[in-house]
Every structure is written in C-alpha cells, then in structure tokens.
Amino acid sequence: MSKIVVRLDRVMADRKISLKDLAEEVGITNANLSKLKTGKASAVRFSTLEALCEALHCQPGDLLEYDPNASEE
C-alpha cells in the first residue's frame, strides 16, 4: 500500500457527486476514475488533478494525503 492516500471518495461524498457525473465532467472514463478513487492508480496526471479540483472546488491536498504510517508493498 502506498503512503499517499487518496481521499477522493470523501470529497465526492461531501459534494454529493456520483462517480459517473464526475468522470463525465472531468473527461476521464469511469474505470480510470474508479481506480483513482480506490487508490489503485499508480499515477495521476496534473491535468487530471487540476480538472478534479476545478470540478470539486477543492485543493489537491483535499484529494491526496501523505500518511507516513501506511505500509508500502
């Protein structure tokens, strides 16, 4: 598990937006957004991060968190 924790699910719940609607607004597939949301993505493009922040009216730090206690695989 990565020490970078994705908090996209929390922000989406706060904004009451579905995966389908957010994927459509950001311009990525449901599958890719789902991978990001579940922390299974190995990378994220800055353009995608920017689009997510714009759509969700948030900062990158609201979506990503560093957890030094998370174990690495």
Backbone bond lengths (Angstrom), bond angles and torsions (degrees), N, CA, C in turn:
res aa  C-N    CA-C-N  psi(-1)  N-CA   C-N-CA  omega(-1)  CA-C   N-CA-C  phi
1 M - - - 1.458 - - 1.520 108.76 -
2 S 1.288 116.40 141.59 1.456 123.37 -178.80 1.525 111.21 -76.22
3 K 1.304 115.41 154.60 1.463 119.83 174.38 1.523 111.32 -82.15
4 I 1.339 117.31 -8.13 1.460 122.04 173.15 1.529 107.31 -92.66
5 V 1.317 115.63 119.81 1.461 121.78 -177.92 1.527 108.51 -104.96
6 V 1.326 116.07 128.63 1.461 121.65 -179.86 1.528 108.41 -89.32
7 R 1.306 116.62 124.92 1.468 123.06 -178.95 1.527 112.14 -107.65
8 L 1.317 116.21 22.94 1.463 121.53 -177.68 1.521 111.76 -58.97
9 D 1.332 117.10 -40.25 1.465 119.86 -179.12 1.522 111.90 -60.14
10 R 1.324 117.14 -39.70 1.463 121.96 179.51 1.533 111.22 -65.38
11 V 1.333 116.10 -44.48 1.469 120.18 -179.57 1.527 110.15 -66.92
12 M 1.325 116.82 -40.59 1.469 120.12 177.68 1.524 110.81 -61.60
13 A 1.316 117.05 -42.24 1.474 120.82 178.98 1.527 110.50 -63.94
14 D 1.325 116.67 -42.49 1.470 120.50 178.47 1.521 111.52 -61.26
15 R 1.343 116.17 -36.37 1.469 121.32 -177.66 1.532 111.86 -89.70
16 K 1.338 116.20 -5.85 1.470 122.05 -179.29 1.536 111.65 54.94
17 I 1.326 114.75 49.94 1.459 120.15 178.69 1.533 108.97 -119.70
18 S 1.303 116.19 138.24 1.463 120.94 -178.73 1.526 110.52 -82.76
19 L 1.317 114.77 160.78 1.456 121.37 177.02 1.521 110.14 -58.16
20 K 1.322 116.04 -45.26 1.466 121.57 -179.04 1.527 111.29 -60.43
21 D 1.324 116.76 -47.45 1.466 120.72 -178.59 1.524 111.76 -65.82
22 L 1.325 116.89 -41.51 1.457 119.95 179.94 1.524 110.87 -67.55
23 A 1.317 117.36 -42.67 1.466 120.84 178.64 1.516 110.56 -59.30
24 E 1.321 115.67 -42.39 1.462 120.53 179.04 1.527 111.07 -63.99
25 E 1.323 116.91 -44.39 1.466 120.91 -178.50 1.527 111.95 -67.15
26 V 1.330 116.61 -36.82 1.461 121.37 -177.96 1.528 111.56 -81.66
27 G 1.336 116.34 -27.55 1.457 119.90 179.07 1.517 113.78 89.57
28 I 1.333 116.38 32.37 1.460 120.24 173.97 1.529 108.61 -126.32
29 T 1.310 116.18 166.55 1.462 119.24 -177.82 1.523 110.61 -74.16
30 N 1.329 115.24 156.62 1.467 120.28 175.21 1.522 110.15 -58.26
31 A 1.331 116.08 -40.37 1.468 120.79 -178.06 1.527 111.54 -62.25
32 N 1.326 117.04 -44.92 1.464 120.08 -179.91 1.523 111.39 -68.09
33 L 1.320 117.42 -38.82 1.460 119.85 178.13 1.528 109.81 -67.18
34 S 1.318 117.10 -37.85 1.457 121.25 177.87 1.528 110.92 -62.76
35 K 1.333 117.33 -42.03 1.464 121.09 176.70 1.519 111.33 -60.59
36 L 1.310 115.99 -41.93 1.456 120.30 178.61 1.533 110.35 -66.03
37 K 1.309 115.95 -45.47 1.467 121.79 -178.12 1.528 111.92 -60.91
38 T 1.315 117.18 -38.30 1.457 121.07 -177.76 1.528 113.28 -88.56
39 G 1.329 116.13 0.47 1.460 120.03 178.45 1.512 113.65 79.05
40 K 1.329 117.71 14.27 1.461 121.51 -178.93 1.526 113.14 -90.51
41 A 1.316 117.14 -6.67 1.471 120.66 177.91 1.526 108.45 -77.50
42 S 1.308 116.36 140.96 1.464 119.91 179.42 1.525 111.95 -92.43
43 A 1.323 116.53 -11.87 1.464 120.61 -179.57 1.521 109.11 -157.27
44 V 1.318 115.27 158.98 1.460 120.67 173.99 1.529 107.30 -139.79
45 R 1.302 116.30 134.27 1.466 120.71 179.04 1.520 109.39 -75.52
46 F 1.318 115.19 146.59 1.460 119.20 177.30 1.527 110.85 -60.70
47 S 1.323 117.04 -34.17 1.467 119.43 179.57 1.532 110.32 -65.28
48 T 1.334 116.97 -36.37 1.470 120.92 177.25 1.515 110.23 -69.88
49 L 1.323 116.81 -43.45 1.462 121.36 178.49 1.525 110.12 -61.16
50 E 1.311 116.48 -42.66 1.463 121.21 177.78 1.528 110.87 -61.93
51 A 1.323 116.91 -45.13 1.470 120.93 179.96 1.524 111.25 -63.94
52 L 1.331 117.06 -39.33 1.467 120.59 177.08 1.527 110.87 -63.36
53 C 1.322 116.38 -45.13 1.462 120.44 179.81 1.526 110.94 -62.95
54 E 1.321 116.19 -39.62 1.463 119.99 178.82 1.526 110.84 -65.76
55 A 1.315 116.57 -45.37 1.466 120.86 -178.03 1.524 112.03 -67.60
56 L 1.337 116.63 -35.77 1.463 121.14 -176.05 1.530 113.43 -97.14
57 H 1.345 116.18 -1.74 1.470 121.34 -179.12 1.527 110.57 52.96
58 C 1.341 114.50 56.98 1.457 119.63 -178.19 1.522 110.31 -142.48
59 Q 1.305 115.94 -179.40 1.456 123.48 177.24 1.531 109.01 -105.74
60 P 1.338 118.35 156.55 1.463 120.20 178.16 1.529 112.85 -53.92
61 G 1.321 116.49 -35.91 1.457 120.87 179.27 1.520 113.65 -66.48
62 D 1.327 117.25 -16.85 1.460 120.23 174.79 1.529 110.60 -76.70
63 L 1.321 116.34 -23.86 1.460 122.07 -176.31 1.520 113.51 -97.83
64 L 1.328 116.37 -29.37 1.457 121.75 -176.15 1.518 110.24 -125.64
65 E 1.324 115.33 140.08 1.451 120.78 -178.76 1.521 109.36 -138.48
66 Y 1.304 116.59 139.06 1.459 121.10 175.91 1.515 108.59 -93.01
67 D 1.326 116.60 124.50 1.461 121.93 179.11 1.528 107.93 -119.41
68 P 1.330 117.90 100.95 1.456 119.75 -177.16 1.528 113.55 -65.15
69 N 1.311 117.81 -15.55 1.459 121.20 -179.86 1.522 114.01 -91.05
70 A 1.328 116.19 -6.86 1.472 119.41 178.45 1.524 108.22 -70.25
71 S 1.313 116.31 140.71 1.454 119.80 -179.34 1.521 110.86 -82.59
72 E 1.302 116.59 146.37 1.463 121.77 177.40 1.509 108.61 -98.81
73 E 1.346 115.62 146.56 1.468 120.63 176.70 1.497 110.12 -89.64
